[in-house]
Amino acid sequence: MALLTSIEISRIRDLARAGDYRAAGEALNAIESVDGATTEVLQLGAEIVAMAGNHRGALEILKKLVGRSPKSARTFRLAGRSFEAINDFVNARRAYLEASDLDPSDDFSLAHAANMFEATNEFATALTLAKRLESRAPSAQQRFDLRLMQASCLYHLGNDDESFAMIEPLLAQSPEDPRLLTLQGRVLMRFGQTDRAREIFQTALQHAPESEKATLRNLIDFVDGNVGDGLDTKVTESLFDRYAAKFDSHLVGRLKYSAPELISRVAREHFKSRSFDLLDLGCGTGLVAETLADLGGGRVGVDLSEKMLREAQKKALYFRLHQVDIRQALNDTQAESFDFITAADVFNYVGKIDDISRNAWRVLRDDGMFCFTLELDESNPNSTATATPSMRILHGETAVRALLTEVGFHDVEIESFVMRYEAGEPVNSAMCSGVKRRALQ
Ligand SMILES: C[S@@+](CC[C@H](N)C(=O)[O-])C[C@H]1O[C@@H](n2cnc3c(N)ncnc32)[C@H](O)[C@@H]1O
């Protein structure tokens, strides 16, 4: 690169940093007209476009560089940042890892890759990377953040004692860090120390950014045993928006998720060769519809997460998809509109299911079936809803059987099965179903 060009590039970057994207773009075009679309020009173009907030545009520019030789770590680092900014954590992770492979001294990219592994629930990998990075992190703040990541991963992997032991000294350094306090509260909740956990969540709430407050309010309610409507819908939405891109491969491939197959089996046994119209509550990426794809009938899916719905849309298996709360969807649906209403791995986010069950009965046609999974509260079969520190909501088998019977369902079945594995441990669950048979007049 000519010296003049390199000076000009610094000037362009300064213009962009000052927010004058138009002037930066014009100056860059002037260089491009002389030097052509060199790697530096395209990288700077992508950087400016990303600074202006157009991350998809930045990725389009960077795409032109991916096949170019020699590969540049900077290209992948920029791509990682833009993928991260649009919440595509799986591609962000890939891009950061590629950057770090190309430039082994690029710990910025490796640290971001670790963040992306944590954000996509790959806690064992995030933990390994965080440990590796901590030993060579140059600043105290970076070491702090990497230890916090390790403590969080350990908690998610079920190593509560180790997690707790890491949190204590970090809190001595930064007693008001809301991430640390939230994590400590969750560990204490698992230890059954609810009073201390509540106090800590309340302190965390005072220091937390706006985006984290809904989660903390949920945790304060949960620690007090108030499950209410379950997770705040914004919390659920952002949880699954972040999970969507890797949902199928992670849940089915890694965690051996089996609910859709079992639901398909129950539906086929009930409807035999009859076609049926399906309402898929919390349809996610459409795994349930996939298992029923060879059957006739209309299929409607509803979900809170736009990104999950986008994945479902790609499979083209639903007649209609709506971004809406399942409770609202049921309220807004006319009586006797569907034959099969299902909810696979959904009710562990919504608290009590009384109104949902009543409404499902109303919305079903005669001989229709309501079929859903639950995570069981084995210590309290009479529980209508129990929240765990991991913010999942469990239900008691006896309470659900009584509810379905009281609502009017016949042939109520509650079958235990392992829905998936979490940190290598089976998640004991139940497949529940009931049939709507109108009493003879
Ligand atoms: C674990 S996923 C299961 C997805 C799908 N049922 C399957 O079996 O693959 C749970 C889904 O329920 C959705 N969900 C949770 N609570 C919801 C609510 N109140 N209203 C609508 N969707 C909800 C989430 O957005 C997420 O897509």
Ligand as a Chemical Component Dictionary entry (heavy atoms), coordinates in Angstrom:
data_LIG
# 
_chem_comp.id                   LIG 
_chem_comp.type                 NON-POLYMER 
_chem_comp.pdbx_formal_charge   0 
_chem_comp.three_letter_code    LIG 
# 
loop_
_chem_comp_atom.comp_id 
_chem_comp_atom.atom_id 
_chem_comp_atom.alt_atom_id 
_chem_comp_atom.type_symbol 
_chem_comp_atom.charge 
_chem_comp_atom.model_Cartn_x 
_chem_comp_atom.model_Cartn_y 
_chem_comp_atom.model_Cartn_z 
_chem_comp_atom.pdbx_ordinal 
LIG C1  C1  C 0  -37.514 -25.351 23.511 1  
LIG S1  S1  S 1  -38.303 -24.509 22.225 2  
LIG C2  C2  C 0  -39.295 -25.803 21.498 3  
LIG C3  C3  C 0  -39.685 -25.498 20.076 4  
LIG C4  C4  C 0  -40.531 -26.564 19.398 5  
LIG N1  N1  N 0  -41.791 -26.748 20.059 6  
LIG C5  C5  C 0  -39.764 -27.858 19.310 7  
LIG O1  O1  O 0  -40.198 -28.827 19.925 8  
LIG O2  O2  O -1 -38.734 -27.896 18.628 9  
LIG C6  C6  C 0  -39.508 -23.535 23.048 10 
LIG C7  C7  C 0  -40.192 -22.549 22.119 11 
LIG O3  O3  O 0  -41.327 -22.023 22.804 12 
LIG C8  C8  C 0  -41.410 -20.654 22.525 13 
LIG N2  N2  N 0  -42.178 -20.024 23.610 14 
LIG C9  C9  C 0  -41.916 -20.067 24.935 15 
LIG N3  N3  N 0  -42.860 -19.385 25.605 16 
LIG C10 C10 C 0  -43.733 -18.915 24.685 17 
LIG C11 C11 C 0  -44.915 -18.142 24.761 18 
LIG N4  N4  N 0  -45.390 -17.704 25.913 19 
LIG N5  N5  N 0  -45.564 -17.861 23.616 20 
LIG C12 C12 C 0  -45.080 -18.276 22.413 21 
LIG N6  N6  N 0  -43.949 -19.008 22.287 22 
LIG C13 C13 C 0  -43.287 -19.321 23.407 23 
LIG C14 C14 C 0  -39.970 -20.193 22.432 24 
LIG O4  O4  O 0  -39.840 -18.973 21.743 25 
LIG C15 C15 C 0  -39.327 -21.369 21.744 26 
LIG O5  O5  O 0  -39.306 -21.222 20.342 27 
# 
loop_
_chem_comp_bond.comp_id 
_chem_comp_bond.atom_id_1 
_chem_comp_bond.atom_id_2 
_chem_comp_bond.value_order 
_chem_comp_bond.pdbx_ordinal 
LIG C1  S1  SING 1  
LIG S1  C2  SING 2  
LIG S1  C6  SING 3  
LIG C2  C3  SING 4  
LIG C3  C4  SING 5  
LIG C4  N1  SING 6  
LIG C4  C5  SING 7  
LIG C5  O1  DOUB 8  
LIG C5  O2  SING 9  
LIG C6  C7  SING 10 
LIG C7  O3  SING 11 
LIG C7  C15 SING 12 
LIG O3  C8  SING 13 
LIG C8  N2  SING 14 
LIG C8  C14 SING 15 
LIG N2  C9  SING 16 
LIG N2  C13 SING 17 
LIG C9  N3  DOUB 18 
LIG N3  C10 SING 19 
LIG C10 C11 SING 20 
LIG C10 C13 DOUB 21 
LIG C11 N4  SING 22 
LIG C11 N5  DOUB 23 
LIG N5  C12 SING 24 
LIG C12 N6  DOUB 25 
LIG N6  C13 SING 26 
LIG C14 O4  SING 27 
LIG C14 C15 SING 28 
LIG C15 O5  SING 29 
# 
